[in-house]
Amino acid sequence: MTLKSKEQYIESIGKMKTEAYMLGKRIPDVTKNGFTRLALEGIGQIYDLSRDERNAEMLTRGEGSGRFNVYCSIHRSREDLVNRVRVARLVCQNTGVCTGSRCCGWDALNALWHTTFEMDSRLGTDYHKRLAKYATMVQGKDLACAGALTDPKGNRALKPRQQPDKDVYLRVVEEDRKGIVVRGAKSMIGGAVGSHEIIVQPGTGFSEDERDHAVAFAVPLNSEGVVQVVNAQPGGEAKLKDSFDKGNVRFGSSEALVIFNDVFVPKERVFMCGENDYAAEVVSRFVLLHRMVLGGCLAGCGDVLTGAAALLAEYNGLSRQMQDRLTEMTYLSEALYAQAIGAAYEGKASPSGAWFPDQLLANVTKTSVTRLPYEVQRLAEDIGGGMISAMPSELDLKSPKIGPLVEKYYRGTHGVTAEKKLRVAKLVESMVAGPGRLGALCLHGGGSPAAAQMTIRQLSELESKKELARKLAGIEH
Ligand SMILES: Cc1cc2nc3c(=O)[nH]c(=O)nc-3n(C[C@H](O)[C@H](O)[C@H](O)COP(=O)(O)OP(=O)(O)OC[C@H]3O[C@@H](n4cnc5c(N)ncnc54)[C@H](O)[C@@H]3O)c2cc1C
């Protein structure tokens, strides 16, 4: 069995000595920096949950010595897709944060599983064999893989070939018998700093004269030429300190601009190189999974926020008065979950054997994900009162001079200390406006809201719906 513990995982990431920068300086050790450590703890929690026998059915695949983490698996059935949504909810309930990379790497493996199979069947390439070997390696070593699609894209109104700087879409700059050299970057890559590997896919469809950009591959994040710039999240500086002001005191998330400065990729790790007709296929399969999974993620984070709001209501002596609003929060999270489960349940197998969710329902889920969690946030802030946006810090509470006064005026009902109340309020603050805010996850994760809307429009089948209405209204064609 290859299931790393959280400690083994964190140690293995530390040993990689990746070239990562934050706030203008190189991070000497990503396992020690307060900000990145929390992100590693979040991903690390997946490792620990997976070793817990109670979660074995949900979080592992394979038998005996061949058992591996579900995050490195290919979805082989409808049940696997449904499980995927359940896993997302479980992990978000336990961490309260986005633990991308592992989920994006999971999506990338599945999207490429399908696309490389299609390419090999039609073009006679051997990408699928390479990918299968790579997947076995990742499973065997229990590696965390980031999944990278998003190019910096420059001027969005221009096509990749029209960009003044071609590197704003990652591309192949050299190719020989041994492999390729790639240049460019991928933006906002979830959990890159806590990942062993990065699986890179094309970010959009490309025309014949944009073939250089149609590339998919995987490299370790400490490969020569790979540089990460870890994003500064709003309120992220609180995470650098050992203080409950950070809100979520146990876990965090991170994203990074991952730059590829002429990085060599050996041939066996290249899964697409110039097949521009297949680039859009990888993107659509990746986002299909991601748009479904987000329903599970946001339901799980919504559960945490609902619990925090219920505690604040209790501490303020308002449990009874807040029942309707808390019920509404539960409804909103369950609605997201139900949509994601529906998208999974209506999924289908692709010829590669990998299963994918129903396209329309996955995009409906994503659209709800761009709206409903904002209402969950609003209700949590409403229940918590103004203190969610205006409260003293831990330093004030611990100050010998003003601490007792903060205690006196922030104390809750029935002997609840000011510290308890502030801790919960700061958790809410971080999830609505701080580094763990739900909005970061839900609006653009898996593509912009407009992209999901466009797919819904394409799949609306208005003509057949008009026909239904005509029949019932007794109208002839
Ligand atoms: C917290 C977080 C984690 C993320 N993690 C990952 C990750 O792990 N891997 C990854 O690959 N990506 C990741 N992303 C990136 C995410 O997938 C993108 O943000 C998303 O696809 C939108 O792309 P964009 O940010 O470039 O915005 P854009 O695509 O530029 O969208 C901005 C706005 O412009 C509109 N727009 C764009 N182009 C046009 C056009 N031509 N005409 C008209 N309107 C247009 C859009 O509809 C939208 O309203 C993450 C993002 C976030 C916020």
PDBQT file of the ligand as one rigid body, heavy atoms in Angstrom, charges set to zero:
ROOT
HETATM    1  C1  LIG A 501      -8.802  30.363  -6.364  1.00  0.00    +0.000 C 
HETATM    2  C2  LIG A 501      -8.521  29.972  -7.786  1.00  0.00    +0.000 A 
HETATM    3  C3  LIG A 501      -7.892  28.767  -8.060  1.00  0.00    +0.000 A 
HETATM    4  C4  LIG A 501      -7.616  28.420  -9.379  1.00  0.00    +0.000 A 
HETATM    5  N1  LIG A 501      -6.976  27.239  -9.618  1.00  0.00    +0.000 NA
HETATM    6  C5  LIG A 501      -6.648  26.919 -10.881  1.00  0.00    +0.000 A 
HETATM    7  C6  LIG A 501      -5.926  25.719 -11.145  1.00  0.00    +0.000 A 
HETATM    8  O1  LIG A 501      -5.595  24.954 -10.223  1.00  0.00    +0.000 OA
HETATM    9  N2  LIG A 501      -5.591  25.431 -12.428  1.00  0.00    +0.000 N 
HETATM   10  C7  LIG A 501      -5.936  26.254 -13.460  1.00  0.00    +0.000 A 
HETATM   11  O2  LIG A 501      -5.606  25.939 -14.591  1.00  0.00    +0.000 OA
HETATM   12  N3  LIG A 501      -6.609  27.405 -13.242  1.00  0.00    +0.000 NA
HETATM   13  C8  LIG A 501      -6.968  27.755 -11.987  1.00  0.00    +0.000 A 
HETATM   14  N4  LIG A 501      -7.650  28.915 -11.745  1.00  0.00    +0.000 N 
HETATM   15  C9  LIG A 501      -7.930  29.809 -12.858  1.00  0.00    +0.000 C 
HETATM   16  C10 LIG A 501      -9.388  29.787 -13.329  1.00  0.00    +0.000 C 
HETATM   17  O3  LIG A 501      -9.636  28.595 -14.003  1.00  0.00    +0.000 OA
HETATM   18  C11 LIG A 501      -9.577  31.029 -14.204  1.00  0.00    +0.000 C 
HETATM   19  O4  LIG A 501      -9.570  32.157 -13.342  1.00  0.00    +0.000 OA
HETATM   20  C12 LIG A 501     -10.839  30.995 -15.026  1.00  0.00    +0.000 C 
HETATM   21  O5  LIG A 501     -10.753  30.005 -16.014  1.00  0.00    +0.000 OA
HETATM   22  C13 LIG A 501     -11.113  32.346 -15.701  1.00  0.00    +0.000 C 
HETATM   23  O6  LIG A 501      -9.992  32.745 -16.462  1.00  0.00    +0.000 OA
HETATM   24  P1  LIG A 501      -9.342  34.193 -16.237  1.00  0.00    +0.000 P 
HETATM   25  O7  LIG A 501      -9.100  34.392 -14.800  1.00  0.00    +0.000 OA
HETATM   26  O8  LIG A 501      -8.214  34.314 -17.169  1.00  0.00    +0.000 OA
HETATM   27  O9  LIG A 501     -10.486  35.202 -16.602  1.00  0.00    +0.000 OA
HETATM   28  P2  LIG A 501     -11.037  35.575 -18.043  1.00  0.00    +0.000 P 
HETATM   29  O10 LIG A 501     -11.208  34.354 -18.867  1.00  0.00    +0.000 OA
HETATM   30  O11 LIG A 501     -10.213  36.660 -18.620  1.00  0.00    +0.000 OA
HETATM   31  O12 LIG A 501     -12.440  36.122 -17.653  1.00  0.00    +0.000 OA
HETATM   32  C14 LIG A 501     -12.630  37.441 -17.103  1.00  0.00    +0.000 C 
HETATM   33  C15 LIG A 501     -13.919  37.988 -17.687  1.00  0.00    +0.000 C 
HETATM   34  O13 LIG A 501     -13.739  38.279 -19.070  1.00  0.00    +0.000 OA
HETATM   35  C16 LIG A 501     -14.703  37.579 -19.845  1.00  0.00    +0.000 C 
HETATM   36  N5  LIG A 501     -14.024  37.239 -21.107  1.00  0.00    +0.000 N 
HETATM   37  C17 LIG A 501     -12.861  36.574 -21.263  1.00  0.00    +0.000 A 
HETATM   38  N6  LIG A 501     -12.528  36.492 -22.556  1.00  0.00    +0.000 NA
HETATM   39  C18 LIG A 501     -13.507  37.127 -23.243  1.00  0.00    +0.000 A 
HETATM   40  C19 LIG A 501     -13.742  37.392 -24.628  1.00  0.00    +0.000 A 
HETATM   41  N7  LIG A 501     -12.883  37.003 -25.575  1.00  0.00    +0.000 N 
HETATM   42  N8  LIG A 501     -14.860  38.066 -24.955  1.00  0.00    +0.000 NA
HETATM   43  C20 LIG A 501     -15.745  38.493 -24.000  1.00  0.00    +0.000 A 
HETATM   44  N9  LIG A 501     -15.559  38.264 -22.693  1.00  0.00    +0.000 NA
HETATM   45  C21 LIG A 501     -14.458  37.600 -22.316  1.00  0.00    +0.000 A 
HETATM   46  C22 LIG A 501     -15.114  36.380 -18.994  1.00  0.00    +0.000 C 
HETATM   47  O14 LIG A 501     -16.393  35.891 -19.299  1.00  0.00    +0.000 OA
HETATM   48  C23 LIG A 501     -15.075  37.003 -17.600  1.00  0.00    +0.000 C 
HETATM   49  O15 LIG A 501     -16.257  37.699 -17.326  1.00  0.00    +0.000 OA
HETATM   50  C24 LIG A 501      -7.971  29.286 -10.445  1.00  0.00    +0.000 A 
HETATM   51  C25 LIG A 501      -8.621  30.487 -10.167  1.00  0.00    +0.000 A 
HETATM   52  C26 LIG A 501      -8.898  30.841  -8.866  1.00  0.00    +0.000 A 
HETATM   53  C27 LIG A 501      -9.571  32.159  -8.605  1.00  0.00    +0.000 C 
ENDROOT
TORSDOF 0
